[in-house]
């Protein structure tokens, strides 16, 4: 407690003791009400922060989907296979691991190509990704939503 507040409360205690005014009780009640207001505001801010964090993660998932959609367009036969020796693919794989694999929206399968040489195969859970985006109430880009629907139906792989 600040020194000014201590002096104020000490003064109120003395005045209450001498004159029986009840200033201390009113000051304590005022401060308790202020704490309750601040706690309610803090709870509201925490709720908004949780919502924003969910929307940020949904945006990151959409970014991953856009990246995968681009890979499917450029590499139709191997768009889910990643070679860590290629720096661009390794960087993309890190992004996918952070935002799809860690939250359990996808899995990674390690495949040995040669001795001490590996590739990674991403296995997205399309239904879980769609459910996650719906749960976060994210505004999914129309192109991504349409692409995701075709993938859920199992057309391209």
C-alpha positions as CSV (number, residue, x, y, z in Angstrom):
1,X,0.0,0.0,0.0
2,X,1.3,3.4,-0.9
3,X,2.4,5.8,1.9
4,X,-0.3,8.3,0.9
5,X,-3.0,5.7,1.3
6,X,-1.6,4.6,4.7
7,X,-1.7,8.2,5.9
8,X,-5.3,8.6,4.6
9,X,-6.5,5.5,6.4
10,X,-4.7,6.4,9.6
11,X,-6.3,9.8,9.5
12,X,-9.7,8.2,8.9
13,X,-9.2,5.8,11.8
14,X,-8.4,8.7,14.1
15,X,-11.4,10.8,12.9
16,X,-13.6,7.7,13.3
17,X,-12.3,7.1,16.8
18,X,-12.7,10.7,17.9
19,X,-16.0,11.5,16.2
20,X,-17.6,8.1,15.3
21,X,-18.1,9.1,11.6
22,X,-17.8,5.7,9.9
23,X,-15.4,7.0,7.3
24,X,-13.2,3.9,7.4
25,X,-16.0,1.5,6.7
26,X,-17.2,3.7,3.8
27,X,-13.6,4.0,2.4
28,X,-13.1,0.2,2.7
29,X,-16.5,-0.5,1.0
30,X,-15.6,2.0,-1.8
31,X,-12.2,0.3,-2.3
32,X,-13.8,-3.2,-2.3
33,X,-16.3,-2.1,-4.9
34,X,-13.4,-0.7,-7.0
35,X,-11.6,-4.1,-6.7
36,X,-14.7,-5.9,-7.8
37,X,-15.1,-3.6,-10.9
38,X,-11.4,-4.1,-11.8
39,X,-11.8,-7.9,-11.4
40,X,-14.8,-8.0,-13.7
41,X,-13.0,-5.9,-16.2
42,X,-10.0,-8.2,-16.0
43,X,-12.2,-11.2,-16.5
44,X,-13.7,-9.6,-19.6
45,X,-10.2,-8.8,-20.9
46,X,-9.1,-12.4,-20.4
47,X,-12.1,-13.6,-22.2
48,X,-11.4,-11.3,-25.2
49,X,-7.8,-12.3,-25.1
50,X,-8.7,-16.0,-25.3
51,X,-11.0,-15.2,-28.2
52,X,-8.3,-13.3,-30.0
53,X,-5.8,-16.1,-29.4
54,X,-8.3,-18.5,-31.0
55,X,-8.8,-16.3,-34.0
56,X,-5.0,-15.9,-34.4
57,X,-4.5,-19.6,-34.3
58,X,-7.4,-20.0,-36.8
59,X,-5.6,-17.5,-39.1
60,X,-2.4,-19.5,-38.7
61,X,-4.3,-22.7,-39.7
62,X,-5.7,-20.9,-42.7
63,X,-2.2,-19.8,-43.6
64,X,-1.1,-23.4,-43.5
65,X,-4.0,-24.4,-45.7
66,X,-3.1,-21.8,-48.2
67,X,0.4,-23.1,-48.2
68,X,-0.8,-26.7,-48.7
69,X,-3.2,-25.5,-51.4
70,X,-0.3,-23.9,-53.2
71,X,1.8,-27.0,-52.9
72,X,-1.0,-29.1,-54.3
73,X,-1.2,-26.8,-57.3
74,X,2.6,-26.9,-57.8
75,X,3.3,-30.5,-56.9
76,X,0.1,-32.5,-57.5
77,X,1.7,-35.9,-56.8
78,X,3.8,-35.1,-53.8
79,X,2.3,-32.1,-52.1
80,X,2.1,-33.8,-48.7
81,X,5.8,-35.0,-48.8
82,X,8.5,-32.8,-47.5
83,X,12.3,-33.0,-47.9
84,X,14.1,-31.4,-45.0
85,X,17.2,-31.0,-47.1
86,X,15.4,-28.3,-49.1
87,X,15.4,-25.2,-46.9
88,X,12.1,-23.9,-48.2
89,X,10.3,-27.2,-47.6
90,X,11.9,-27.5,-44.2
91,X,10.7,-24.0,-43.3
92,X,7.2,-24.8,-44.5
93,X,7.2,-28.0,-42.6
94,X,8.2,-26.1,-39.4
95,X,5.1,-23.9,-40.0
96,X,2.9,-26.9,-40.5
97,X,4.2,-28.7,-37.4
98,X,3.7,-25.6,-35.2
99,X,0.1,-25.0,-36.3
100,X,-1.3,-28.3,-37.5
101,X,0.7,-31.1,-35.9
102,X,1.1,-29.7,-32.3
103,X,-2.6,-28.9,-31.9
104,X,-3.3,-32.5,-33.3
105,X,-4.9,-31.3,-36.5
106,X,-2.4,-33.4,-38.5
107,X,0.3,-36.1,-38.0
108,X,3.7,-36.5,-39.5
109,X,5.0,-39.8,-40.8
110,X,8.8,-40.1,-41.2
111,X,10.0,-42.1,-44.2
112,X,13.6,-43.2,-44.7
113,X,14.6,-42.6,-48.3
114,X,18.3,-43.7,-48.0
115,X,20.5,-44.4,-45.0
116,X,20.4,-41.3,-42.8
117,X,18.1,-39.5,-45.3
118,X,14.5,-38.9,-44.4
119,X,11.4,-37.3,-45.9
120,X,8.3,-36.4,-44.0
121,X,4.7,-37.1,-45.0
122,X,2.1,-34.8,-43.6
123,X,-1.3,-36.5,-42.8
124,X,-3.8,-33.8,-42.1
125,X,-7.1,-34.6,-40.3
126,X,-9.4,-32.6,-42.6
127,X,-12.4,-33.1,-40.4
128,X,-10.6,-31.9,-37.3
129,X,-9.3,-28.9,-39.2
130,X,-12.8,-28.0,-40.4
131,X,-14.2,-28.5,-36.9
132,X,-11.4,-26.3,-35.4
133,X,-12.1,-23.5,-37.8
134,X,-15.9,-23.7,-37.1
135,X,-15.3,-23.8,-33.4
136,X,-13.2,-20.6,-33.6
137,X,-15.9,-19.0,-35.7
138,X,-13.2,-18.0,-38.2
139,X,-14.0,-16.3,-41.5
140,X,-12.6,-18.9,-43.8
141,X,-11.5,-17.7,-47.2
142,X,-14.0,-19.0,-49.8
143,X,-11.2,-20.6,-51.8
144,X,-9.9,-22.4,-48.8
145,X,-13.4,-23.4,-47.7
146,X,-14.2,-24.9,-51.1
147,X,-10.8,-26.7,-51.2
148,X,-11.3,-28.0,-47.7
149,X,-14.7,-29.4,-48.6
150,X,-13.3,-31.3,-51.6
151,X,-10.5,-32.7,-49.4
152,X,-13.0,-33.8,-46.7
153,X,-14.8,-35.7,-49.4
154,X,-11.5,-37.4,-50.2
155,X,-11.2,-36.4,-53.9
156,X,-7.5,-35.4,-54.2
157,X,-4.8,-36.8,-51.9
